[in-house]
Amino acid sequence: PTAIVFLSIHIINNNKPIKIIKIETSFEVYDSIKELATPIQNLILKATEARKKAYAPYSEFLVGAALELENGQHIAGNNQEKPPSLRIIAERTAIYYAGAEFPDQKIIRMVIVAGSTTNPTTKPSRLVVLVAGIALSEYEVKQNMPMELYFMGTSGQIAYSNSVENSLPWIFDKTVL
């Protein structure tokens, strides 16, 4: 696997930089699902199947998610759209179900498979990484344990992060309230 750097923040006021903050985040990147352990491959297949059942007539961007709980249970979810402003993302669909059915179980890892219905998506989407990080950060803080994340398009490379905080370093949690 190789590593990629992900985020740089430039704070600008009146077209002059006030402060530049460079945040380096490393992801392992695999070129093929075959490079991953069989349990991860199975979770990717579950997320891929969930993606096929997504309902996204407005964005035409289908997302499937599958998570593994500490008891070994696998749960899948997908994105659901109604009129353009009403969307439920795949990660939340899976995590809400996990919370309702297994409220005391920690999430070990989550796989997210995302892509357009009109164009091939062969790389992990940065937008999906950001949205997933925001959606999942509260759960990583709640369980006080890192949650592994795997992101991929409909084919091609798979990005791995050892935690939500790694993929979104400045997470929002109760310490900022």
Biotite code that builds the C-alpha atoms (Angstrom):
import biotite.structure as struc

atoms = struc.array([
    struc.Atom([0.000, 0.000, 0.000], chain_id="A", res_id=1, res_name="PRO", atom_name="CA", element="C"),
    struc.Atom([0.965, 3.622, -0.497], chain_id="A", res_id=2, res_name="THR", atom_name="CA", element="C"),
    struc.Atom([0.048, 6.673, 1.567], chain_id="A", res_id=3, res_name="ALA", atom_name="CA", element="C"),
    struc.Atom([-1.671, 9.847, 0.426], chain_id="A", res_id=4, res_name="ILE", atom_name="CA", element="C"),
    struc.Atom([-1.792, 13.291, 2.045], chain_id="A", res_id=5, res_name="VAL", atom_name="CA", element="C"),
    struc.Atom([-5.223, 14.781, 2.183], chain_id="A", res_id=6, res_name="PHE", atom_name="CA", element="C"),
    struc.Atom([-5.902, 18.239, 3.633], chain_id="A", res_id=7, res_name="LEU", atom_name="CA", element="C"),
    struc.Atom([-4.555, 21.780, 3.710], chain_id="A", res_id=8, res_name="SER", atom_name="CA", element="C"),
    struc.Atom([-6.439, 24.751, 5.179], chain_id="A", res_id=9, res_name="ILE", atom_name="CA", element="C"),
    struc.Atom([-5.807, 28.346, 4.132], chain_id="A", res_id=10, res_name="HIS", atom_name="CA", element="C"),
    struc.Atom([-7.541, 31.020, 6.168], chain_id="A", res_id=11, res_name="ILE", atom_name="CA", element="C"),
    struc.Atom([-7.943, 34.138, 4.029], chain_id="A", res_id=12, res_name="ILE", atom_name="CA", element="C"),
    struc.Atom([-9.146, 37.637, 4.901], chain_id="A", res_id=13, res_name="ASN", atom_name="CA", element="C"),
    struc.Atom([-9.333, 40.336, 2.216], chain_id="A", res_id=14, res_name="ASN", atom_name="CA", element="C"),
    struc.Atom([-7.341, 38.107, -0.137], chain_id="A", res_id=15, res_name="ASN", atom_name="CA", element="C"),
    struc.Atom([-4.406, 37.956, 2.319], chain_id="A", res_id=16, res_name="LYS", atom_name="CA", element="C"),
    struc.Atom([-3.481, 34.783, 4.158], chain_id="A", res_id=17, res_name="PRO", atom_name="CA", element="C"),
    struc.Atom([-3.977, 35.141, 7.899], chain_id="A", res_id=18, res_name="ILE", atom_name="CA", element="C"),
    struc.Atom([-2.779, 31.691, 8.734], chain_id="A", res_id=19, res_name="LYS", atom_name="CA", element="C"),
    struc.Atom([-1.954, 28.558, 6.837], chain_id="A", res_id=20, res_name="ILE", atom_name="CA", element="C"),
    struc.Atom([-2.580, 25.317, 8.636], chain_id="A", res_id=21, res_name="ILE", atom_name="CA", element="C"),
    struc.Atom([-1.289, 22.175, 7.024], chain_id="A", res_id=22, res_name="LYS", atom_name="CA", element="C"),
    struc.Atom([-2.839, 18.960, 8.225], chain_id="A", res_id=23, res_name="ILE", atom_name="CA", element="C"),
    struc.Atom([-1.263, 15.808, 6.903], chain_id="A", res_id=24, res_name="GLU", atom_name="CA", element="C"),
    struc.Atom([-3.380, 12.736, 7.022], chain_id="A", res_id=25, res_name="THR", atom_name="CA", element="C"),
    struc.Atom([-2.147, 9.386, 5.835], chain_id="A", res_id=26, res_name="SER", atom_name="CA", element="C"),
    struc.Atom([-4.260, 6.730, 4.197], chain_id="A", res_id=27, res_name="PHE", atom_name="CA", element="C"),
    struc.Atom([-3.086, 3.360, 3.033], chain_id="A", res_id=28, res_name="GLU", atom_name="CA", element="C"),
    struc.Atom([-4.155, 2.883, -0.578], chain_id="A", res_id=29, res_name="VAL", atom_name="CA", element="C"),
    struc.Atom([-4.652, -0.558, -2.079], chain_id="A", res_id=30, res_name="TYR", atom_name="CA", element="C"),
    struc.Atom([-4.929, -1.087, -5.812], chain_id="A", res_id=31, res_name="ASP", atom_name="CA", element="C"),
    struc.Atom([-7.207, -4.099, -5.555], chain_id="A", res_id=32, res_name="SER", atom_name="CA", element="C"),
    struc.Atom([-9.687, -5.688, -3.182], chain_id="A", res_id=33, res_name="ILE", atom_name="CA", element="C"),
    struc.Atom([-7.546, -8.842, -3.471], chain_id="A", res_id=34, res_name="LYS", atom_name="CA", element="C"),
    struc.Atom([-4.804, -7.133, -1.433], chain_id="A", res_id=35, res_name="GLU", atom_name="CA", element="C"),
    struc.Atom([-7.107, -7.015, 1.605], chain_id="A", res_id=36, res_name="LEU", atom_name="CA", element="C"),
    struc.Atom([-7.897, -9.729, 4.139], chain_id="A", res_id=37, res_name="ALA", atom_name="CA", element="C"),
    struc.Atom([-10.917, -11.916, 3.391], chain_id="A", res_id=38, res_name="THR", atom_name="CA", element="C"),
    struc.Atom([-13.112, -10.420, 6.182], chain_id="A", res_id=39, res_name="PRO", atom_name="CA", element="C"),
    struc.Atom([-12.563, -6.930, 4.715], chain_id="A", res_id=40, res_name="ILE", atom_name="CA", element="C"),
    struc.Atom([-13.308, -8.220, 1.204], chain_id="A", res_id=41, res_name="GLN", atom_name="CA", element="C"),
    struc.Atom([-16.589, -9.666, 2.512], chain_id="A", res_id=42, res_name="ASN", atom_name="CA", element="C"),
    struc.Atom([-17.516, -6.335, 4.098], chain_id="A", res_id=43, res_name="LEU", atom_name="CA", element="C"),
    struc.Atom([-16.753, -4.577, 0.793], chain_id="A", res_id=44, res_name="ILE", atom_name="CA", element="C"),
    struc.Atom([-19.051, -7.021, -1.023], chain_id="A", res_id=45, res_name="LEU", atom_name="CA", element="C"),
    struc.Atom([-21.807, -6.304, 1.518], chain_id="A", res_id=46, res_name="LYS", atom_name="CA", element="C"),
    struc.Atom([-21.394, -2.535, 1.007], chain_id="A", res_id=47, res_name="ALA", atom_name="CA", element="C"),
    struc.Atom([-21.399, -3.058, -2.773], chain_id="A", res_id=48, res_name="THR", atom_name="CA", element="C"),
    struc.Atom([-24.693, -4.959, -2.560], chain_id="A", res_id=49, res_name="GLU", atom_name="CA", element="C"),
    struc.Atom([-26.183, -2.239, -0.329], chain_id="A", res_id=50, res_name="ALA", atom_name="CA", element="C"),
    struc.Atom([-25.087, 0.390, -2.887], chain_id="A", res_id=51, res_name="ARG", atom_name="CA", element="C"),
    struc.Atom([-27.086, -1.387, -5.594], chain_id="A", res_id=52, res_name="LYS", atom_name="CA", element="C"),
    struc.Atom([-30.240, -0.872, -3.490], chain_id="A", res_id=53, res_name="LYS", atom_name="CA", element="C"),
    struc.Atom([-29.657, 2.850, -2.845], chain_id="A", res_id=54, res_name="ALA", atom_name="CA", element="C"),
    struc.Atom([-32.259, 5.347, -3.985], chain_id="A", res_id=55, res_name="TYR", atom_name="CA", element="C"),
    struc.Atom([-30.660, 8.481, -5.424], chain_id="A", res_id=56, res_name="ALA", atom_name="CA", element="C"),
    struc.Atom([-32.662, 9.768, -8.405], chain_id="A", res_id=57, res_name="PRO", atom_name="CA", element="C"),
    struc.Atom([-31.524, 13.376, -7.928], chain_id="A", res_id=58, res_name="TYR", atom_name="CA", element="C"),
    struc.Atom([-27.759, 13.059, -7.408], chain_id="A", res_id=59, res_name="SER", atom_name="CA", element="C"),
    struc.Atom([-27.395, 9.757, -9.276], chain_id="A", res_id=60, res_name="GLU", atom_name="CA", element="C"),
    struc.Atom([-24.595, 9.030, -6.799], chain_id="A", res_id=61, res_name="PHE", atom_name="CA", element="C"),
    struc.Atom([-25.167, 5.708, -5.044], chain_id="A", res_id=62, res_name="LEU", atom_name="CA", element="C"),
    struc.Atom([-23.463, 4.891, -1.756], chain_id="A", res_id=63, res_name="VAL", atom_name="CA", element="C"),
    struc.Atom([-23.410, 1.649, 0.185], chain_id="A", res_id=64, res_name="GLY", atom_name="CA", element="C"),
    struc.Atom([-21.938, 1.185, 3.640], chain_id="A", res_id=65, res_name="ALA", atom_name="CA", element="C"),
    struc.Atom([-21.288, -1.903, 5.722], chain_id="A", res_id=66, res_name="ALA", atom_name="CA", element="C"),
    struc.Atom([-20.029, -1.973, 9.265], chain_id="A", res_id=67, res_name="LEU", atom_name="CA", element="C"),
    struc.Atom([-18.713, -4.640, 11.583], chain_id="A", res_id=68, res_name="GLU", atom_name="CA", element="C"),
    struc.Atom([-19.594, -4.579, 15.270], chain_id="A", res_id=69, res_name="LEU", atom_name="CA", element="C"),
    struc.Atom([-17.409, -5.992, 18.024], chain_id="A", res_id=70, res_name="GLU", atom_name="CA", element="C"),
    struc.Atom([-19.773, -8.994, 18.326], chain_id="A", res_id=71, res_name="ASN", atom_name="CA", element="C"),
    struc.Atom([-19.032, -9.868, 14.663], chain_id="A", res_id=72, res_name="GLY", atom_name="CA", element="C"),
    struc.Atom([-22.419, -8.695, 13.373], chain_id="A", res_id=73, res_name="GLN", atom_name="CA", element="C"),
    struc.Atom([-22.371, -7.012, 9.936], chain_id="A", res_id=74, res_name="HIS", atom_name="CA", element="C"),
    struc.Atom([-24.867, -4.264, 9.112], chain_id="A", res_id=75, res_name="ILE", atom_name="CA", element="C"),
    struc.Atom([-25.387, -2.543, 5.766], chain_id="A", res_id=76, res_name="ALA", atom_name="CA", element="C"),
    struc.Atom([-27.012, 0.708, 4.749], chain_id="A", res_id=77, res_name="GLY", atom_name="CA", element="C"),
    struc.Atom([-27.345, 2.935, 1.690], chain_id="A", res_id=78, res_name="ASN", atom_name="CA", element="C"),
    struc.Atom([-28.226, 6.483, 0.785], chain_id="A", res_id=79, res_name="ASN", atom_name="CA", element="C"),
    struc.Atom([-31.852, 7.457, 0.333], chain_id="A", res_id=80, res_name="GLN", atom_name="CA", element="C"),
    struc.Atom([-33.016, 10.648, -1.404], chain_id="A", res_id=81, res_name="GLU", atom_name="CA", element="C"),
    struc.Atom([-36.347, 12.352, -1.584], chain_id="A", res_id=82, res_name="LYS", atom_name="CA", element="C"),
    struc.Atom([-36.596, 15.853, -3.044], chain_id="A", res_id=83, res_name="PRO", atom_name="CA", element="C"),
    struc.Atom([-33.053, 17.220, -3.327], chain_id="A", res_id=84, res_name="PRO", atom_name="CA", element="C"),
    struc.Atom([-32.823, 18.670, 0.179], chain_id="A", res_id=85, res_name="SER", atom_name="CA", element="C"),
    struc.Atom([-33.909, 15.502, 1.993], chain_id="A", res_id=86, res_name="LEU", atom_name="CA", element="C"),
    struc.Atom([-31.100, 12.953, 2.066], chain_id="A", res_id=87, res_name="ARG", atom_name="CA", element="C"),
    struc.Atom([-30.025, 10.224, 4.424], chain_id="A", res_id=88, res_name="ILE", atom_name="CA", element="C"),
    struc.Atom([-26.452, 9.124, 3.855], chain_id="A", res_id=89, res_name="ILE", atom_name="CA", element="C"),
    struc.Atom([-25.490, 5.457, 3.772], chain_id="A", res_id=90, res_name="ALA", atom_name="CA", element="C"),
    struc.Atom([-23.182, 5.672, 6.790], chain_id="A", res_id=91, res_name="GLU", atom_name="CA", element="C"),
    struc.Atom([-25.963, 7.034, 8.974], chain_id="A", res_id=92, res_name="ARG", atom_name="CA", element="C"),
    struc.Atom([-28.456, 4.456, 7.706], chain_id="A", res_id=93, res_name="THR", atom_name="CA", element="C"),
    struc.Atom([-26.137, 1.644, 8.819], chain_id="A", res_id=94, res_name="ALA", atom_name="CA", element="C"),
    struc.Atom([-25.061, 3.259, 12.065], chain_id="A", res_id=95, res_name="ILE", atom_name="CA", element="C"),
    struc.Atom([-28.617, 4.164, 13.131], chain_id="A", res_id=96, res_name="TYR", atom_name="CA", element="C"),
    struc.Atom([-29.729, 0.581, 12.601], chain_id="A", res_id=97, res_name="TYR", atom_name="CA", element="C"),
    struc.Atom([-26.707, -0.669, 14.566], chain_id="A", res_id=98, res_name="ALA", atom_name="CA", element="C"),
    struc.Atom([-27.550, 1.756, 17.379], chain_id="A", res_id=99, res_name="GLY", atom_name="CA", element="C"),
    struc.Atom([-31.184, 0.652, 17.453], chain_id="A", res_id=100, res_name="ALA", atom_name="CA", element="C"),
    struc.Atom([-30.502, -3.089, 17.374], chain_id="A", res_id=101, res_name="GLU", atom_name="CA", element="C"),
    struc.Atom([-27.120, -3.323, 19.144], chain_id="A", res_id=102, res_name="PHE", atom_name="CA", element="C"),
    struc.Atom([-26.822, -0.195, 21.316], chain_id="A", res_id=103, res_name="PRO", atom_name="CA", element="C"),
    struc.Atom([-23.951, -1.495, 23.465], chain_id="A", res_id=104, res_name="ASP", atom_name="CA", element="C"),
    struc.Atom([-21.780, -2.798, 20.622], chain_id="A", res_id=105, res_name="GLN", atom_name="CA", element="C"),
    struc.Atom([-18.780, -0.826, 19.420], chain_id="A", res_id=106, res_name="LYS", atom_name="CA", element="C"),
    struc.Atom([-18.119, -0.375, 15.716], chain_id="A", res_id=107, res_name="ILE", atom_name="CA", element="C"),
    struc.Atom([-14.834, -1.976, 14.688], chain_id="A", res_id=108, res_name="ILE", atom_name="CA", element="C"),
    struc.Atom([-14.777, -0.861, 11.064], chain_id="A", res_id=109, res_name="ARG", atom_name="CA", element="C"),
    struc.Atom([-16.877, 0.518, 8.236], chain_id="A", res_id=110, res_name="MET", atom_name="CA", element="C"),
    struc.Atom([-16.576, 0.135, 4.469], chain_id="A", res_id=111, res_name="VAL", atom_name="CA", element="C"),
    struc.Atom([-18.053, 2.721, 2.105], chain_id="A", res_id=112, res_name="ILE", atom_name="CA", element="C"),
    struc.Atom([-18.501, 2.075, -1.625], chain_id="A", res_id=113, res_name="VAL", atom_name="CA", element="C"),
    struc.Atom([-19.637, 5.103, -3.620], chain_id="A", res_id=114, res_name="ALA", atom_name="CA", element="C"),
    struc.Atom([-20.019, 6.129, -7.209], chain_id="A", res_id=115, res_name="GLY", atom_name="CA", element="C"),
    struc.Atom([-21.952, 7.803, -9.947], chain_id="A", res_id=116, res_name="SER", atom_name="CA", element="C"),
    struc.Atom([-24.536, 5.911, -11.969], chain_id="A", res_id=117, res_name="THR", atom_name="CA", element="C"),
    struc.Atom([-23.379, 7.717, -15.117], chain_id="A", res_id=118, res_name="THR", atom_name="CA", element="C"),
    struc.Atom([-19.563, 7.785, -14.883], chain_id="A", res_id=119, res_name="ASN", atom_name="CA", element="C"),
    struc.Atom([-17.020, 5.224, -13.669], chain_id="A", res_id=120, res_name="PRO", atom_name="CA", element="C"),
    struc.Atom([-15.744, 5.933, -10.159], chain_id="A", res_id=121, res_name="THR", atom_name="CA", element="C"),
    struc.Atom([-12.363, 4.246, -9.779], chain_id="A", res_id=122, res_name="THR", atom_name="CA", element="C"),
    struc.Atom([-10.957, 6.240, -6.860], chain_id="A", res_id=123, res_name="LYS", atom_name="CA", element="C"),
    struc.Atom([-12.230, 6.917, -3.342], chain_id="A", res_id=124, res_name="PRO", atom_name="CA", element="C"),
    struc.Atom([-14.240, 10.134, -3.234], chain_id="A", res_id=125, res_name="SER", atom_name="CA", element="C"),
    struc.Atom([-12.852, 12.936, -1.055], chain_id="A", res_id=126, res_name="ARG", atom_name="CA", element="C"),
    struc.Atom([-16.386, 14.196, -0.518], chain_id="A", res_id=127, res_name="LEU", atom_name="CA", element="C"),
    struc.Atom([-17.443, 10.799, 0.808], chain_id="A", res_id=128, res_name="VAL", atom_name="CA", element="C"),
    struc.Atom([-14.429, 10.798, 3.150], chain_id="A", res_id=129, res_name="VAL", atom_name="CA", element="C"),
    struc.Atom([-15.448, 14.228, 4.470], chain_id="A", res_id=130, res_name="LEU", atom_name="CA", element="C"),
    struc.Atom([-19.155, 13.473, 4.836], chain_id="A", res_id=131, res_name="VAL", atom_name="CA", element="C"),
    struc.Atom([-18.465, 10.099, 6.441], chain_id="A", res_id=132, res_name="ALA", atom_name="CA", element="C"),
    struc.Atom([-15.974, 11.672, 8.830], chain_id="A", res_id=133, res_name="GLY", atom_name="CA", element="C"),
    struc.Atom([-18.526, 14.224, 9.965], chain_id="A", res_id=134, res_name="ILE", atom_name="CA", element="C"),
    struc.Atom([-21.261, 11.601, 10.315], chain_id="A", res_id=135, res_name="ALA", atom_name="CA", element="C"),
    struc.Atom([-19.119, 9.040, 12.132], chain_id="A", res_id=136, res_name="LEU", atom_name="CA", element="C"),
    struc.Atom([-16.984, 11.231, 14.386], chain_id="A", res_id=137, res_name="SER", atom_name="CA", element="C"),
    struc.Atom([-19.612, 11.385, 17.128], chain_id="A", res_id=138, res_name="GLU", atom_name="CA", element="C"),
    struc.Atom([-19.724, 7.591, 17.294], chain_id="A", res_id=139, res_name="TYR", atom_name="CA", element="C"),
    struc.Atom([-15.954, 7.200, 17.492], chain_id="A", res_id=140, res_name="GLU", atom_name="CA", element="C"),
    struc.Atom([-15.914, 9.683, 20.386], chain_id="A", res_id=141, res_name="VAL", atom_name="CA", element="C"),
    struc.Atom([-18.903, 7.967, 22.044], chain_id="A", res_id=142, res_name="LYS", atom_name="CA", element="C"),
    struc.Atom([-17.314, 4.521, 21.956], chain_id="A", res_id=143, res_name="GLN", atom_name="CA", element="C"),
    struc.Atom([-13.888, 5.871, 22.973], chain_id="A", res_id=144, res_name="ASN", atom_name="CA", element="C"),
    struc.Atom([-12.240, 3.591, 20.436], chain_id="A", res_id=145, res_name="MET", atom_name="CA", element="C"),
    struc.Atom([-10.985, 4.135, 16.880], chain_id="A", res_id=146, res_name="PRO", atom_name="CA", element="C"),
    struc.Atom([-13.163, 2.961, 14.000], chain_id="A", res_id=147, res_name="MET", atom_name="CA", element="C"),
    struc.Atom([-11.317, 1.705, 10.911], chain_id="A", res_id=148, res_name="GLU", atom_name="CA", element="C"),
    struc.Atom([-12.600, 3.121, 7.620], chain_id="A", res_id=149, res_name="LEU", atom_name="CA", element="C"),
    struc.Atom([-12.272, 1.757, 4.086], chain_id="A", res_id=150, res_name="TYR", atom_name="CA", element="C"),
    struc.Atom([-13.390, 3.935, 1.145], chain_id="A", res_id=151, res_name="PHE", atom_name="CA", element="C"),
    struc.Atom([-13.636, 3.056, -2.524], chain_id="A", res_id=152, res_name="MET", atom_name="CA", element="C"),
    struc.Atom([-15.378, 3.931, -5.751], chain_id="A", res_id=153, res_name="GLY", atom_name="CA", element="C"),
    struc.Atom([-17.310, 1.325, -7.698], chain_id="A", res_id=154, res_name="THR", atom_name="CA", element="C"),
    struc.Atom([-13.986, -0.279, -8.651], chain_id="A", res_id=155, res_name="SER", atom_name="CA", element="C"),
    struc.Atom([-10.281, 0.383, -8.365], chain_id="A", res_id=156, res_name="GLY", atom_name="CA", element="C"),
    struc.Atom([-8.379, 1.721, -5.393], chain_id="A", res_id=157, res_name="GLN", atom_name="CA", element="C"),
    struc.Atom([-9.376, 1.290, -1.774], chain_id="A", res_id=158, res_name="ILE", atom_name="CA", element="C"),
    struc.Atom([-8.262, 3.856, 0.849], chain_id="A", res_id=159, res_name="ALA", atom_name="CA", element="C"),
    struc.Atom([-7.849, 2.773, 4.463], chain_id="A", res_id=160, res_name="TYR", atom_name="CA", element="C"),
    struc.Atom([-7.795, 5.006, 7.539], chain_id="A", res_id=161, res_name="SER", atom_name="CA", element="C"),
    struc.Atom([-7.134, 3.606, 10.998], chain_id="A", res_id=162, res_name="ASN", atom_name="CA", element="C"),
    struc.Atom([-9.690, 5.984, 12.546], chain_id="A", res_id=163, res_name="SER", atom_name="CA", element="C"),
    struc.Atom([-12.318, 8.614, 11.826], chain_id="A", res_id=164, res_name="VAL", atom_name="CA", element="C"),
    struc.Atom([-10.149, 11.201, 13.569], chain_id="A", res_id=165, res_name="GLU", atom_name="CA", element="C"),
    struc.Atom([-7.324, 10.421, 11.141], chain_id="A", res_id=166, res_name="ASN", atom_name="CA", element="C"),
    struc.Atom([-9.610, 11.111, 8.176], chain_id="A", res_id=167, res_name="SER", atom_name="CA", element="C"),
    struc.Atom([-11.026, 14.279, 9.747], chain_id="A", res_id=168, res_name="LEU", atom_name="CA", element="C"),
    struc.Atom([-8.492, 15.548, 12.303], chain_id="A", res_id=169, res_name="PRO", atom_name="CA", element="C"),
    struc.Atom([-10.555, 18.330, 13.887], chain_id="A", res_id=170, res_name="TRP", atom_name="CA", element="C"),
    struc.Atom([-13.644, 16.368, 14.783], chain_id="A", res_id=171, res_name="ILE", atom_name="CA", element="C"),
    struc.Atom([-16.559, 18.021, 16.497], chain_id="A", res_id=172, res_name="PHE", atom_name="CA", element="C"),
    struc.Atom([-17.353, 16.508, 19.872], chain_id="A", res_id=173, res_name="ASP", atom_name="CA", element="C"),
    struc.Atom([-18.742, 17.560, 23.255], chain_id="A", res_id=174, res_name="LYS", atom_name="CA", element="C"),
    struc.Atom([-15.396, 19.089, 24.320], chain_id="A", res_id=175, res_name="THR", atom_name="CA", element="C"),
    struc.Atom([-16.049, 22.066, 22.035], chain_id="A", res_id=176, res_name="VAL", atom_name="CA", element="C"),
    struc.Atom([-19.445, 22.847, 23.585], chain_id="A", res_id=177, res_name="LEU", atom_name="CA", element="C"),
])
